[in-house]
Amino acid sequence: MGNSRNSVWLESAIDADVGLNSLHSYQLSYSKHFSLTIEGKTESKNAPELVLEKPLDREQQSSHLLVLTAVDGGDPVRTGTTQIRVKVTDANDNPPVFSQDVYKVSLRENSPPGTPVLKVKATDQDEGINAEITYSFRTLRDIGNVLTLDHQSGEIKSKDPVDFEISSSYTISLEARDGGGMNTECKIILEILDENDNAPEVVFTSVSSSITEDAEPGTVIALFKTHDKDSGENGKVTSLAIPTWGPTATSPTPSWPATWSRARWRPTCP
């Protein structure tokens, strides 16, 4: 629209008659957004002025079709009409919107680089450059070596193999920004799935320096613990075999005593 009060001057109608039979007034078809006035005249007599009465929203209606009627003062009255099409240009008044506020995804540890993780999607009701969206991580401190992001498509892939034993989950903030500078964020919760990639460890906590040859069977000669860095079933140590001691112990407890038998060393479970 043309001036400080959101209005625009329209071209005047021409009537070849003179006097009362000449141009008398204008009429505008009904519109809740526009009105017509001839109060502010220019050098052209009776030039109509189209005034914006209510804010326009391109996302609701991208154009408005009006009919302007010029009326003369004769009897009978004669009229002439013309159509006015108002095209509403876009303003960047809508931020991008993600399809979800929170995405929950998982990635198996030791997955090869380039493994697809997630593809985020944001939309913008504006048009043109105002609807062009780019994506970015809000911080790279924790995930810079874990994930890669295609800034145009929103596709996220693994970068380096992840280790469940270092971190079992990541919470990531992702930003979508349109070409006009408006932005919004979503949250990604990435769960790392454990793989059985760690062997159990046996740690002796107490060992007798010597034992007499006539020690009774069941004499405790050492204490040891088992530990597995994996989680869940992968972290449960269900048996321990020590060839030089003989049999395999099952259903272990966190601390096992190793006892003496006449034939061999053996671990037992209390």
FENTARA-V817362 format. One record per pair of residues at least 24 apart in sequence whose ideal C-beta (glycine too) atoms are under 8 Angstrom apart, sorted by sequence separation. I is the first residue (numbers start at 1). J is the second residue. D is the distance in whole Angstrom. If there is no record, write none. Layout:
i;j;d
I;J;D
I;J;D
This chain:
i;j;d
63;87;5
64;88;7
98;122;5
99;123;8
146;170;7
168;192;5
202;226;6
203;227;7
62;87;7
63;88;6
97;122;6
142;167;8
147;172;7
149;174;8
167;192;7
201;226;7
242;267;6
62;88;5
96;122;4
97;123;6
168;194;8
200;226;5
201;227;5
226;252;6
61;88;7
96;123;7
97;124;7
143;170;6
200;227;7
201;228;7
240;267;6
96;124;5
142;170;6
164;192;5
200;228;5
226;254;7
95;124;7
143;172;6
163;192;8
164;193;7
199;228;8
225;254;6
7;37;8
34;64;7
58;88;4
94;124;6
117;147;6
142;172;8
162;192;5
164;194;4
198;228;6
225;255;5
226;256;7
33;64;6
57;88;8
58;89;7
94;125;4
164;195;7
198;229;4
224;255;7
225;256;7
12;44;5
34;66;6
36;68;7
56;88;5
58;90;5
94;126;5
122;154;7
156;188;8
198;230;5
223;255;6
224;256;6
9;42;6
12;45;7
31;64;7
58;91;7
93;126;7
121;154;6
165;198;7
197;230;7
223;256;7
12;46;6
50;84;7
92;126;6
119;153;7
120;154;4
138;172;8
139;173;7
196;230;5
223;257;6
224;258;7
12;47;5
31;66;6
59;94;7
91;126;8
119;154;6
137;172;6
138;173;4
195;230;8
222;257;7
223;258;7
11;47;8
12;48;7
90;126;5
94;130;8
119;155;5
120;156;7
137;173;7
138;174;7
194;230;6
198;234;8
222;258;4
10;47;7
29;66;5
90;127;5
96;133;5
118;155;8
119;156;7
137;174;6
138;175;6
194;231;5
200;237;5
220;257;5
221;258;6
9;47;6
10;48;5
28;66;6
29;67;4
90;128;6
92;130;4
118;156;5
136;174;7
137;175;8
194;232;6
196;234;4
202;240;7
220;258;7
221;259;7
9;48;8
10;49;7
28;67;7
29;68;8
91;130;8
116;155;7
117;156;5
135;174;6
136;175;5
195;234;7
220;259;6
221;260;5
9;49;5
10;50;6
28;68;6
29;69;8
90;130;6
116;156;8
117;157;6
135;175;7
194;234;6
200;240;8
219;259;6
8;49;7
9;50;8
27;68;8
28;69;8
116;157;6
117;158;6
135;176;6
136;177;7
218;259;5
219;260;5
7;49;5
8;50;5
26;68;6
27;69;4
115;157;6
134;176;7
135;177;8
217;259;7
218;260;7
7;50;6
26;69;7
114;157;5
115;158;4
133;176;5
134;177;6
147;190;8
217;260;6
218;261;8
224;267;8
7;51;4
26;70;6
27;71;6
113;157;8
114;158;7
133;177;7
146;190;8
216;260;8
217;261;5
221;265;7
6;51;7
7;52;6
25;70;8
26;71;7
113;158;6
133;178;6
215;260;5
217;262;6
5;51;7
6;52;4
25;71;5
112;158;7
113;159;6
132;178;6
23;70;6
24;71;5
111;158;5
113;160;6
131;178;6
132;179;4
138;185;7
143;190;8
23;71;8
24;72;5
113;161;7
130;178;6
131;179;7
1;50;8
23;72;6
24;73;4
112;161;7
129;178;8
130;179;6
211;260;6
22;72;6
23;73;8
111;161;6
129;179;4
130;180;4
205;255;7
218;268;8
1;52;5
21;72;6
22;73;7
107;158;6
110;161;5
111;162;7
128;179;8
129;180;7
21;73;6
34;86;7
109;161;7
110;162;7
126;178;7
20;73;4
21;74;4
109;162;5
110;163;8
19;73;8
20;74;6
109;163;6
120;174;6
122;176;4
124;178;5
126;180;7
15;70;7
17;72;7
107;162;6
109;164;4
120;176;8
13;70;4
15;72;6
17;74;7
10;68;7
122;184;7
168;231;8
122;186;8
165;229;5
165;230;8
59;125;5
120;186;7
164;230;8
13;80;6
59;126;8
164;231;7
120;188;8
58;127;8
118;188;7
117;190;7
10;84;7
98;176;6
96;176;4
96;177;7
96;178;5
95;178;7
103;186;7
105;188;7
107;190;6
109;192;5
102;186;7
103;187;7
104;188;8
105;189;7
106;190;7
107;191;7
108;192;8
109;193;6
101;186;6
102;187;5
103;188;5
104;189;5
105;190;6
106;191;4
107;192;6
108;193;4
109;194;6
110;195;6
92;178;7
96;182;7
98;184;7
100;186;7
101;187;7
102;188;8
103;189;7
105;191;7
106;192;7
107;193;7
109;195;5
92;179;8
95;182;4
96;183;7
97;184;6
102;189;7
104;191;7
106;193;5
108;195;6
110;197;6
92;180;3
94;182;7
95;183;7
96;184;5
98;186;4
109;197;7
92;181;7
95;184;5
92;182;6
